[in-house]
Amino acid sequence: MKISTWITQMQRFVKDFPILTRETWDGDASTLAFRTNNKPILEDSYTVKVGGTVRTETTHYTVDHDTGLLTFTAGNAPGSGSDNVSIDYKYANIRDEDWIEIYNSIVRKVRDDLYQEAIDTTTLETVAKQYEYDLDGISENIISILEVFYRANSSNPWSEIGQSNRNARFLPEANQLQMRPYFDTAGYAIKIHYLYGFDEVDATTDDVDIPTKWLNVFKFYAAAEYLNRIIPSKLTETAVVTKERTYHPADTVAKLSDYFDGKGDKELAKVRPPKRARPIPMKADE
């Protein structure tokens, strides 16, 4: 699914539904900046008009999504009028780019616990007298290599790398496979059996491949981080009297964050796959 779909699911789960609203101001032919009452403003959710005419972003104005500041560019100050400046927009507690940051932080958090298994037989082939092989073409998120095989052509069976009297080692920081001694012959196919983690995302159009059985792990951890992010805004809210002495929104949100973080830990413990990583068979250097 797209990360945008996951974001929508999370907005429903935490009840942070985007709210559509309109605000208007009086232009005076000189004022350039107008601030909305609500923020952050969601990306691609707004339309700005002056005197009923739609204005073009960057050409006529800019919007600071986080502060809610609408600023008209030099020479484009709205003329004098009553409620002749308007913006229709959606706002929520956090923006899509915040959800992307939350998703990526979870990917890093579960990297060594939630991984998938794959075999690649088509990307690499031996290069004569080369020690290191770049694995980015297979995956940039390889966690561990379980086995490495090679064969001269498709009519030959696969042979484990150790049978060729070679050492094979995975270099995680460089995402490379190292083989010593090197192959003298080029063109042998290389098969790699490996474990890989989730890829981080950059935009709402990116795809994510969370297996259904792991969705709750991401959901609970994401809810915990979402709540952590809205604590600062809750600190400004006035306490109200309840059956207890006082009610402090920030304290309650912090406790809820801890609660969902704990649920994420419990769910992770239930679905974490068994450790498959093991050293690639090694042969002593000659």
C-alpha positions as CSV (number, residue, x, y, z in Angstrom):
1,M,0.0,0.0,0.0
2,K,1.0,3.6,-0.3
3,I,2.3,5.4,2.7
4,S,-0.6,7.9,2.2
5,T,-3.0,5.0,2.9
6,W,-1.1,4.1,6.1
7,I,-1.3,7.7,7.2
8,T,-5.0,7.8,6.7
9,Q,-5.4,4.6,8.7
10,M,-3.3,6.2,11.5
11,Q,-5.3,9.4,11.4
12,R,-8.5,7.4,12.0
13,F,-6.9,5.4,14.8
14,V,-5.7,8.4,16.8
15,K,-8.8,10.4,15.8
16,D,-6.8,13.2,14.2
17,F,-9.2,13.8,11.3
18,P,-8.2,16.6,8.9
19,I,-10.7,19.5,9.4
20,L,-11.8,21.7,6.5
21,T,-12.3,25.4,7.4
22,R,-12.3,28.8,5.9
23,E,-10.8,32.1,7.2
24,T,-11.2,35.6,5.8
25,W,-9.5,38.9,6.4
26,D,-9.9,42.5,5.3
27,G,-7.2,43.7,2.8
28,D,-5.8,47.2,3.0
29,A,-3.5,47.3,-0.1
30,S,-0.4,47.1,2.1
31,T,-0.6,44.2,4.5
32,L,1.2,41.1,3.2
33,A,1.0,38.6,6.1
34,F,-2.1,37.0,7.5
35,R,-2.1,34.2,10.1
36,T,-4.7,31.4,10.4
37,N,-6.2,30.4,13.7
38,N,-5.4,26.8,13.2
39,K,-2.2,25.0,12.4
40,P,-0.5,23.0,11.0
41,I,-2.0,23.4,7.6
42,L,-2.0,20.2,5.6
43,E,-0.1,20.0,2.3
44,D,-2.1,20.5,-0.9
45,S,-5.2,21.2,1.1
46,Y,-5.7,25.0,0.6
47,T,-7.0,27.5,-1.8
48,V,-6.3,31.2,-1.5
49,K,-8.5,33.9,-3.1
50,V,-8.4,37.7,-3.2
51,G,-11.6,39.4,-4.2
52,G,-13.0,36.0,-5.2
53,T,-10.0,35.3,-7.6
54,V,-7.8,32.3,-7.0
55,R,-4.2,33.2,-6.4
56,T,-1.2,31.0,-7.3
57,E,1.2,29.7,-4.7
58,T,4.8,31.0,-4.9
59,T,3.7,33.5,-7.6
60,H,1.3,35.4,-5.4
61,Y,1.8,34.0,-1.9
62,T,3.5,31.4,0.3
63,V,2.1,29.4,3.2
64,D,4.1,28.3,6.3
65,H,2.4,25.0,7.0
66,D,3.6,24.8,10.6
67,T,2.9,28.4,11.7
68,G,-0.2,29.0,9.6
69,L,1.3,32.2,8.2
70,L,-0.1,33.2,4.8
71,T,2.3,35.7,3.2
72,F,1.7,37.5,-0.1
73,T,4.7,38.3,-2.2
74,A,6.0,41.8,-2.8
75,G,3.7,43.7,-5.1
76,N,0.8,41.4,-4.4
77,A,-0.7,42.9,-1.3
78,P,-4.5,42.4,-1.4
79,G,-6.4,45.6,-2.1
80,S,-8.7,47.2,0.3
81,G,-12.0,45.4,1.0
82,S,-14.1,43.7,3.6
83,D,-13.4,39.9,3.9
84,N,-11.8,40.0,0.5
85,V,-8.9,37.8,1.4
86,S,-9.8,34.1,2.1
87,I,-8.2,30.7,2.5
88,D,-9.9,27.4,2.5
89,Y,-7.7,24.8,4.1
90,K,-7.4,21.6,6.2
91,Y,-5.6,21.3,9.4
92,A,-4.7,18.5,11.9
93,N,-2.5,18.0,14.9
94,I,0.4,16.8,12.7
95,R,1.2,16.9,9.0
96,D,1.9,14.1,6.5
97,E,5.7,14.8,6.7
98,D,5.4,14.2,10.4
99,W,3.8,10.9,9.8
100,I,6.5,10.0,7.4
101,E,9.1,10.8,10.1
102,I,7.2,8.6,12.5
103,Y,7.1,5.7,10.1
104,N,10.8,6.0,9.4
105,S,11.6,6.1,13.1
106,I,9.7,2.9,13.6
107,V,11.5,1.2,10.7
108,R,14.8,2.0,12.4
109,K,13.4,0.9,15.8
110,V,12.3,-2.6,14.6
111,R,15.1,-3.1,12.1
112,D,16.7,-6.0,14.0
113,D,13.4,-7.6,15.1
114,L,11.1,-7.5,12.1
115,Y,12.7,-8.7,8.8
116,Q,11.8,-10.6,5.7
117,E,13.7,-13.3,3.9
118,A,14.6,-13.5,0.3
119,I,16.9,-15.1,-2.3
120,D,18.5,-13.3,-5.2
121,T,19.9,-15.2,-8.1
122,T,20.0,-12.6,-10.9
123,T,21.8,-9.4,-9.7
124,L,25.4,-10.4,-9.1
125,E,28.0,-12.3,-11.0
126,T,31.7,-12.8,-10.3
127,V,34.2,-10.2,-11.5
128,A,37.7,-11.4,-12.0
129,K,40.1,-10.4,-9.2
130,Q,37.4,-8.4,-7.4
131,Y,37.1,-8.7,-3.6
132,E,34.0,-6.6,-2.8
133,Y,30.5,-6.7,-4.4
134,D,28.0,-3.9,-3.9
135,L,24.6,-5.1,-2.7
136,D,22.6,-2.0,-3.3
137,G,21.2,-3.4,-6.4
138,I,19.6,-6.2,-4.3
139,S,18.5,-4.1,-1.4
140,E,19.8,-1.1,0.6
141,N,18.4,-2.6,3.8
142,I,20.0,-6.0,4.1
143,I,20.4,-7.0,7.7
144,S,22.2,-10.3,7.4
145,I,23.4,-12.8,4.7
146,L,22.6,-16.4,5.5
147,E,24.2,-18.2,2.6
148,V,26.1,-17.4,-0.6
149,F,26.3,-19.8,-3.6
150,Y,27.8,-19.6,-7.1
151,R,27.6,-21.5,-10.4
152,A,29.3,-21.3,-13.8
153,N,26.1,-21.5,-15.8
154,S,22.4,-22.5,-15.5
155,S,23.2,-26.2,-16.3
156,N,25.4,-26.5,-13.2
157,P,24.2,-27.0,-9.7
158,W,24.7,-24.2,-7.1
159,S,27.8,-24.6,-5.0
160,E,28.2,-23.0,-1.5
161,I,30.9,-20.4,-1.5
162,G,32.8,-22.3,1.2
163,Q,33.2,-25.2,-1.2
164,S,35.5,-23.0,-3.4
165,N,37.8,-22.6,-0.4
166,R,36.8,-18.9,0.0
167,N,35.8,-16.7,2.9
168,A,32.7,-14.7,2.5
169,R,31.8,-11.8,4.7
170,F,28.9,-9.3,4.8
171,L,30.0,-5.7,5.5
172,P,26.8,-4.0,6.8
173,E,28.0,-0.4,6.9
174,A,29.1,-0.5,3.3
175,N,26.3,-3.0,2.3
176,Q,28.9,-5.1,0.5
177,L,29.7,-8.8,0.2
178,Q,33.4,-9.5,0.5
179,M,35.0,-12.7,-0.8
180,R,38.6,-13.7,-0.3
181,P,40.4,-15.0,-2.2
182,Y,38.7,-13.5,-5.3
183,F,37.5,-15.4,-8.3
184,D,39.9,-15.5,-11.2
185,T,37.0,-16.1,-13.6
186,A,34.3,-13.6,-14.4
187,G,30.6,-14.3,-15.2
188,Y,29.7,-16.9,-12.6
189,A,26.2,-16.3,-11.2
190,I,26.0,-15.5,-7.5
191,K,23.0,-16.5,-5.4
192,I,22.5,-14.7,-2.1
193,H,20.1,-15.9,0.7
194,Y,19.5,-12.9,2.9
195,L,17.3,-11.1,5.4
196,Y,16.2,-7.5,4.9
197,G,14.3,-4.9,6.8
198,F,11.8,-2.2,5.8
199,D,12.8,0.6,3.5
200,E,12.4,4.2,4.8
201,V,10.1,6.4,2.7
202,D,10.4,10.0,1.4
203,A,7.0,10.9,0.0
204,T,3.4,10.0,0.5
205,T,3.4,8.3,-2.9
206,D,6.0,5.7,-1.8
207,D,5.0,2.1,-1.3
208,V,5.3,0.3,2.0
209,D,5.2,-3.4,2.4
210,I,4.2,-4.1,6.0
211,P,2.9,-7.7,6.3
212,T,-0.6,-7.8,7.9
213,K,0.7,-9.7,10.9
214,W,3.0,-6.8,11.8
215,L,0.6,-3.9,11.2
216,N,-0.3,-3.6,14.9
217,V,3.3,-3.2,15.9
218,F,3.6,-0.2,13.6
219,K,0.2,1.1,14.7
220,F,0.9,1.1,18.4
221,Y,4.4,2.5,18.1
222,A,3.1,5.2,15.7
223,A,0.3,6.1,18.1
224,A,2.9,6.5,20.9
225,E,5.1,8.8,18.9
226,Y,2.1,10.8,17.6
227,L,1.0,11.4,21.2
228,N,4.6,12.5,22.1
229,R,4.5,15.0,19.3
230,I,1.3,16.7,20.5
231,I,2.4,17.0,24.2
232,P,3.9,20.5,23.6
233,S,0.5,21.8,22.4
234,K,-1.3,20.2,25.3
235,L,1.0,22.1,27.8
236,T,-0.7,25.3,26.8
237,E,-4.2,24.0,27.5
238,T,-5.9,25.2,30.7
239,A,-6.5,22.5,33.3
240,V,-10.1,21.8,34.0
241,V,-11.7,20.6,37.2
242,T,-12.7,17.0,37.3
243,K,-13.5,14.5,40.1
244,E,-9.8,14.6,40.8
245,R,-8.0,17.8,41.8
246,T,-7.0,18.9,38.4
247,Y,-6.7,17.5,34.9
248,H,-3.6,18.2,33.0
249,P,-3.9,17.3,29.3
250,A,-0.1,17.0,28.8
251,D,0.2,14.5,31.6
252,T,-2.6,12.4,30.3
253,V,-1.2,12.4,26.8
254,A,2.2,11.4,28.1
255,K,0.7,8.4,29.9
256,L,-1.2,7.4,26.8
257,S,2.0,7.6,24.8
258,D,3.7,5.2,27.3
259,Y,0.6,2.9,27.2
260,F,0.8,2.6,23.4
261,D,4.5,2.2,23.4
262,G,4.1,-0.7,25.9
263,K,1.4,-2.2,23.6
264,G,3.9,-2.0,20.7
265,D,6.5,-3.8,22.8
266,K,4.0,-6.6,23.6
267,E,2.8,-7.0,20.1
268,L,6.4,-7.1,18.8
269,A,7.3,-9.9,21.3
270,K,4.3,-11.9,19.9
271,V,5.1,-11.6,16.2
272,R,8.9,-11.3,16.2
273,P,10.3,-14.0,13.8
274,P,12.9,-16.4,15.1
275,K,16.4,-15.3,14.6
276,R,17.7,-16.7,11.3
277,A,21.0,-14.8,11.1
278,R,24.1,-17.0,11.2
279,P,27.7,-16.6,10.0
280,I,28.4,-17.5,6.4
281,P,30.5,-20.7,6.4
282,M,34.1,-19.6,6.4
283,K,37.3,-21.3,5.1
284,A,40.7,-20.4,6.5
285,D,42.8,-18.2,4.3
286,E,45.6,-20.1,2.5
